[in-house]
């Protein structure tokens, strides 16, 4: 069931790779050896000063080539609905629904209520609801999520540490004449931006009238951050549990979110249930995923993730409090929601339940989503 996060992309903190690339530890200017725990690893936290979050960016981009090679060998299967990534194909619509709930239906963006307009239909979250928003898909793999975001009108940049993944993503996108695709791939470490490309150029299929844009880059999240790239929506799906420096990776993602923008992550909780489903069942018994894909100690509990964003990523000075949980959690930032596989229906479902209840916690026992919105000012 956890298979979806299995081979999804593992871009290392410095890499954004769907092929789950691990980066070796690296020092961050101003970091210390103390800090909260992410999984069973001690996360190096930045200085406790309020200015720490804006400290000089790290310069490392060390990539574990064995990790990249392992997942690169699977790259040809990305678009097979019955192959290695079949559960990811099934999970993609549910992830998109979570992004839609966070981005399109944020209560702070509701139109002003008027007597004259009270009977008008609310069109938010319909059609190309991402139009006008710049989106980043870190660890994009073959482009499952990236293509979907572009079809919804987003100006999408998909990045991955695996060159073969980027090759597959480019090849698949180029075959669809109705996809606003830019047929260019930047070399690893390149920071060439094309945010204005689609407004003035047509794609190879001549579909310039289609809202949105899509480009892939063989590069790292750190390279984008260091180049000053900013996005309205930053996504990292099934990546956090594969990086060697989760704190650095989280800070990197957070720094690329524009004011008013959204950080959205999916990952796995460190629980006995997650161990059973992702390691014992998915890897060892059913072989839905290659054995050794996951490391249990790298899984991150929802509460650990929310507390880290509060303590080490600027807290409520940087991120908006959750309107539906403002009176429940004072030292945690963001929302977490379980994403559960229904084996009978063959689909993934977002798990409900009131914040802070046992039911909500049970739903977050394995795979879960995380979302946070950055303050405007």
C-alpha positions in Angstrom: 0.0 0.0 0.0 2.8 2.2 0.7 4.2 1.3 -2.6 3.3 4.7 -3.9 5.9 6.3 -1.9 8.1 3.4 -2.7 9.8 4.4 -5.8 8.3 7.7 -6.2 11.2 9.9 -6.5 13.7 10.4 -4.0 15.4 13.5 -4.5 18.0 14.3 -1.9 17.9 17.4 0.0 20.2 18.8 -2.6 18.7 16.8 -5.4 15.2 16.8 -6.5 15.0 13.4 -7.8 12.2 11.0 -8.2 14.7 8.3 -8.4 15.2 8.8 -4.8 18.7 10.1 -4.8 20.4 10.4 -1.4 22.9 13.1 -0.8 25.7 12.8 1.7 25.6 15.0 4.8 26.8 18.5 4.3 27.3 21.5 6.5 25.0 24.4 6.4 26.3 27.9 7.3 25.1 28.7 10.7 23.9 25.2 11.5 24.4 23.6 14.9 24.5 20.0 16.1 21.5 20.5 18.3 17.9 20.5 17.1 14.7 18.4 17.0 14.6 14.9 15.7 13.5 13.9 12.2 12.8 10.2 12.3 15.7 8.8 14.3 18.2 11.3 12.9 19.3 14.4 14.7 18.5 17.3 12.4 21.0 20.1 12.4 19.1 23.2 13.1 20.0 26.7 12.2 20.7 29.3 14.7 17.7 30.0 16.9 17.7 33.7 15.9 14.8 34.9 13.9 17.2 35.6 11.0 18.4 32.0 10.9 15.9 31.0 8.2 17.4 33.5 5.8 21.0 32.4 6.4 23.3 32.0 3.4 22.4 28.9 1.3 24.3 25.7 1.4 26.7 25.0 -1.5 26.7 21.2 -1.5 25.2 19.1 -4.2 26.8 15.8 -3.5 24.8 12.9 -5.0 24.9 9.3 -4.2 25.4 7.8 -7.6 24.4 4.2 -6.5 21.0 5.5 -5.5 20.6 7.3 -8.8 21.7 4.2 -10.8 19.3 2.0 -8.9 16.2 4.1 -9.8 17.5 5.1 -13.2 17.2 1.4 -14.2 13.5 1.6 -13.5 12.9 4.8 -15.5 11.6 3.1 -18.5 8.6 1.8 -16.5 7.4 5.2 -15.3 4.4 5.4 -17.7 3.3 1.8 -17.4 0.1 1.6 -15.4 0.8 -2.0 -14.6 4.5 -1.8 -14.0 6.8 -0.8 -11.1 5.0 2.5 -10.6 1.4 1.3 -10.9 0.4 2.4 -7.4 1.8 5.9 -8.1 -0.5 6.1 -11.1 -3.4 5.3 -8.8 -2.1 7.8 -6.1 -1.7 10.7 -8.5 -5.4 11.8 -8.6 -5.6 11.8 -4.8 -2.5 13.9 -4.5 -3.9 16.3 -7.0 -7.1 16.5 -4.9 -5.1 17.4 -1.8 -3.3 20.1 -3.8 -6.6 21.4 -5.0 -8.0 21.6 -1.5 -5.0 23.5 -0.3 -4.5 25.8 -3.2 -7.9 26.4 -4.8 -10.0 26.3 -1.6 -8.0 28.2 0.9 -10.5 30.2 2.9 -8.3 33.2 2.8 -8.8 33.4 -1.0 -12.6 33.2 -0.9 -14.2 36.0 -3.0 -16.0 38.6 -1.0 -19.6 37.6 -0.2 -22.3 39.9 -1.5 -26.1 39.7 -1.6 -26.0 40.1 -5.4 -23.4 37.3 -5.8 -24.6 34.8 -3.2 -26.3 32.6 -5.8 -23.4 32.5 -8.2 -21.6 29.3 -8.6 -18.2 29.0 -6.9 -15.9 28.1 -9.8 -12.7 27.8 -7.7 -11.0 24.4 -8.2 -12.6 23.8 -11.6 -11.1 24.0 -15.0 -7.5 25.1 -15.2 -7.4 26.2 -11.6 -3.6 26.4 -11.5 -3.5 29.0 -14.3 -1.1 31.8 -13.5 0.7 29.9 -10.7 4.3 28.7 -11.0 4.7 25.2 -9.7 7.8 23.1 -8.8 7.8 19.3 -8.7 10.9 18.2 -6.9 11.9 14.6 -7.7 9.5 14.6 -10.7 10.6 11.1 -12.0 8.9 10.4 -15.3 6.5 13.4 -14.8 3.3 11.8 -13.5 2.5 14.8 -11.2 4.2 17.4 -13.4 2.1 16.7 -16.4 -1.1 16.8 -14.4 -0.2 20.2 -12.9 0.5 21.6 -16.3 -2.8 20.3 -17.7 -4.5 22.2 -14.9 -2.9 25.4 -16.2 0.2 25.6 -14.0 3.6 26.8 -15.2 5.5 23.8 -14.1 9.2 23.0 -13.6 9.9 19.4 -12.9 13.4 18.6 -11.6 15.1 15.3 -10.9 18.6 14.1 -10.1 18.3 11.2 -12.6 19.1 12.1 -16.1 17.3 9.0 -17.4 14.1 10.1 -15.5 14.3 13.5 -17.2 14.8 11.8 -20.6 11.7 9.7 -20.0 9.7 12.7 -18.8 10.7 14.7 -21.9 9.9 11.9 -24.3 6.5 11.2 -22.8 5.5 14.9 -22.7 6.7 15.4 -26.3 4.2 12.8 -27.6 1.1 14.8 -26.4 0.1 17.7 -28.7 -2.3 19.0 -26.1 0.3 19.4 -23.4 2.0 22.8 -23.0 5.4 21.3 -23.1 8.8 23.0 -23.5 11.2 20.4 -25.2 14.3 21.5 -23.4 16.3 19.9 -20.5 18.9 21.8 -18.5 22.1 20.0 -17.4 22.6 19.0 -13.8 23.2 22.1 -11.7 21.9 24.5 -14.4 19.6 27.2 -13.2 18.4 28.5 -16.6 14.8 29.7 -16.1 12.1 29.7 -18.7 9.2 31.2 -16.7 8.4 33.6 -19.6 9.1 31.1 -22.4 5.6 29.8 -22.9 4.1 33.3 -23.2 6.1 34.0 -26.3 6.7 30.7 -28.0 4.8 27.7 -29.3 5.5 24.1 -28.5 6.6 21.6 -31.0 3.0 20.7 -31.5 1.9 24.3 -32.0 -0.2 24.4 -28.8 0.7 27.8 -27.6 -2.9 28.7 -26.9 -3.1 26.1 -24.1 -2.7 27.8 -20.7 0.3 26.8 -18.6 3.7 25.4 -19.4 5.9 22.4 -18.6 9.6 22.0 -18.6 12.0 19.5 -17.1 15.5 20.1 -15.7 18.2 17.6 -14.7 19.2 19.6 -11.7 18.8 19.9 -7.9 16.5 21.7 -5.6 19.5 23.5 -4.0 20.6 24.8 -7.4 17.2 26.3 -8.0 17.2 27.8 -4.5 20.7 29.2 -4.8 19.7 30.8 -8.1 16.8 32.6 -6.4 14.0 30.7 -8.1 10.6 31.2 -6.5 7.3 29.3 -6.9 3.6 29.6 -5.9 3.4 25.9 -5.3 6.4 23.7 -4.2 5.8 19.9 -4.2 8.0 17.1 -3.1 6.2 13.8 -3.3 7.8 10.8 -1.6 11.1 12.4 -1.3 11.7 13.4 2.3 12.1 9.8 3.5 15.0 9.3 1.1 17.2 12.2 1.8 20.2 12.1 4.1 19.7 15.7 5.3 16.0 16.2 5.8 16.4 19.5 7.6 18.5 21.1 4.8 16.0 19.7 2.3 13.0 21.1 4.1 14.6 24.5 4.5 15.5 24.5 0.8 11.9 23.8 -0.2 10.6 26.4 2.1 12.9 29.1 0.9 11.6 28.7 -2.7 7.9 29.3 -1.7 6.7 32.7 -2.6 4.8 34.8 -0.1 1.2 33.5 -0.2 2.4 30.3 -1.8 2.1 26.7 -0.7 4.5 24.0 0.3 3.0 20.5 -0.2 4.8 17.2 0.7 3.9 13.5 0.8 5.9 11.1 2.9 5.7 8.2 5.3 5.3 8.1 9.1 7.6 6.1 11.3 5.2 3.7 12.8 4.9 -0.1 13.2 2.1 0.0 10.6 4.3 1.8 8.1 7.1 -0.7 8.7 4.7 -3.6 8.0 3.2 -2.1 4.9 6.2 -0.5 3.2 9.1 -2.8 4.2 7.6 -6.2 5.1 4.7 -6.3 2.6 5.6 -4.0 -0.3 9.3 -4.9 -0.4 9.8 -8.3 1.2 6.6 -10.2 0.6 4.8 -8.8 -2.4 7.9 -7.3 -4.1 5.9 -4.4 -5.3 9.0 -2.4 -4.7 12.6 -3.3 -4.9 13.9 -4.5 -1.5 16.0 -1.8 0.2 14.1 1.0 -1.3 13.1 2.4 2.1 15.0 2.9 5.4 12.7 2.8 8.4 14.7 5.2 10.5 14.3 7.9 7.8 10.5 8.0 8.0 9.2 11.1 9.6 6.1 11.3 11.9 3.5 14.0 11.1 4.0 15.7 14.5 7.8 15.8 13.9 7.4 17.4 10.6 4.9 20.1 11.8 7.1 20.9 14.8 10.2 21.2 12.7 8.5 23.8 10.4 7.6 25.7 13.5 11.0 25.5 15.3 13.4 25.6 12.4 11.6 27.2 9.4 10.4 30.4 10.8 7.2 29.3 12.6 4.2 31.5 12.4 6.4 34.5 11.5 6.9 32.8 8.2 3.9 30.4 7.8 0.2 30.9 8.2 -1.6 29.1 11.0 -4.1 26.5 10.0 -7.6 28.0 10.3 -9.1 24.7 11.3 -6.5 23.9 14.0 -5.4 27.3 15.3 -6.8 26.5 18.7 -5.4 23.0 18.8 -1.7 23.3 18.0 0.4 26.3 19.1 3.9 24.9 18.4 3.3 23.1 15.1 3.0 24.5 11.6 0.9 23.1 8.8 -1.7 20.5 8.1 -1.1 16.7 7.8 -3.7 14.3 6.4 -3.4 10.6 5.9 -3.6 9.1 2.4 -4.8 5.5 2.6 -4.9 2.7 0.0 -8.2 0.9 -0.5 -7.3 -2.5 -1.9 -10.9 -3.4 -2.7 -11.4 -0.3 -4.8 -7.8 -0.1 -6.0 -7.7 3.6 -5.2 -6.0 5.9 -2.7 -8.2 8.1 -0.4 -7.6 11.1 1.7 -8.4 10.3 5.4 -10.6 12.6 7.3 -11.3 13.1 11.0 -11.0 16.1 13.3 -7.6 17.4 14.0 -6.2 15.9 17.2 -8.5 12.9 17.3 -7.5 9.2 17.4 -9.2 8.7 14.0 -7.1 11.4 12.4 -4.0 9.9 13.8 -4.8 6.4 12.6 -5.2 7.7 9.1 -1.7 9.2 9.3 -0.2 5.9 10.4 1.6 5.3 7.1 1.4 7.6 4.0 0.4 11.2 4.6 0.3 14.6 3.0 1.6 17.9 4.5 0.6 21.4 3.5 1.6 24.9 4.7 1.0 28.3 3.3 3.6 31.1 3.6 2.6 34.5 4.9 2.2 37.3 2.5 4.0 39.8 4.6 
